[in-house]
Amino acid sequence: QVQLVESGGGLVQPGGSLRLSCAASGFTFDYFAIGWFRQAPGKERGGVSCISRNGGSTYYVDHVKGRFTISRDNARNTVSLQMNSLKAEDTAVYYCAALKAPYSDYVSLFTEEYDYWGQGTQVTVSS
């Protein structure tokens, strides 16, 4: 069956770093763009970053540009999100999701376009 499993969350101090991973199985990974989303308490789920199915295109929302880096390994069916210079406002549950992309460099952070979702991993940024 389809699975997306996030890992790497935890508690980190402001200014610190975390690396999230998303392991995929049960579908043809390199047909899918992968996105990272997050949801803070009392807020709606929102997009963070997306990487195209061939890894050639990436997209970041403004408030993480320059701090977060998304990458993928199609041989291992994994996507990573390196998060640096973390701030308290980055605290949220982080989800990875898969979107069957119409072409190789397609990226999107529209949640309704995504086909599969993981269960999430908690990231807490606090001193």
N, C-alpha and C positions, 0 to 999 in steps of 0.2 A: 504494500500500500504506500501511498505518498506520505513522505515524512520530511519535515524541515525541523531541525533541532538546533536551537541556539545554545551557545555556551560562552563563558568568559565574563559574565557580569559579576558585580560585587560592589564593595564599598571602597571608595577612593577619596582622597583629599582633593580639595580644589587645586587645580594646576597639574594634577596627576594624569596618568594615562591608563587606558584599558584597551584590550583587543578582543572584540567579539567575533565569534565564528558561527557560521551557519552550515550545517551538514545536511545535504539533500539526498533523498533516495526515492525510488518508486516512480520516477518519471525521467524523460530524456533531458538531462540537465542543460545541455548546450543549445536547446531550443528556447530556453527561458531567460529573460532578464530577471535579475534579482534586486529587490529593494529592501531597504531597512526603514522601519517606521518606529515611532515611539509614542507612548501614552503616559502622561503624568497624571497623578491623582486629580480628579475633577475636571480633566481636560479631554478633548477629543484626540483620537489617534491621528498623528500627522506624519508626513514623509520626512525622511532624513537624507537618504542618498539612494541612488540606483546605479546599477552597472549593466551594460548591454550583454547580450548573450555571448558575444565574442570578446568581451572585455575591452573593446576599443573605445567605447563611450561611457562616460560617467556623468552623473548629475548630483549636485549638492544643494540643499536649501541654504539660504544666505547665512543663517546663524551658525552653521557648522563649517562653512568654507574656510579653508586654511588650517582647520584643526582636525578634521576627520578625513580619512582616506579609505576608500572602498577598493577591494581587489577580489579576483576570483581565480580559482584553479579548476579548470574544466576536467582535468585528468583525475582529480580527487573529489569532484562534485562539492566543492566548498566555496564559500564566500566569506571574506573577513571585513571587519570594519575597525580600523585603527583609530582610536579616539585619544587625542592629545589635548593638553591645556583645558582639561575638563572644568566645568563651572557648575555651581549648584543647580542652575536651571536646566542642566542636562539630565538631571535625575528623572528617571522614567523606567517603565518596562519597555524593552527594545524587542521588536519583532522582525524576523526576516520573512519575506514573501516572494513568491515566484509568479511571473507573468509570461504567458506564452507569447513571445514577441513576433510581430509580423515580418520583421527584417532584422539583420544581424546587429545593427547599431542603435536599435530602438531603446529608448529609456523613457520612463514615466513614473510619477509618484501619485497617480490617481488610484486611490485604494480600490475603487470599483472595477478596475482593470485586472486586478490580481486574482489568480486562480487558487493558489495554495498559500497557507499561512502556518507559521510555527506557533509554539505556545508562549514564547517570550522569555526574556531573561532580565532580571532586575539590575539596574545600574543606579547606585546611590552615590552622589557626590556631596560629601559633608566633612567638616573638620571635627 
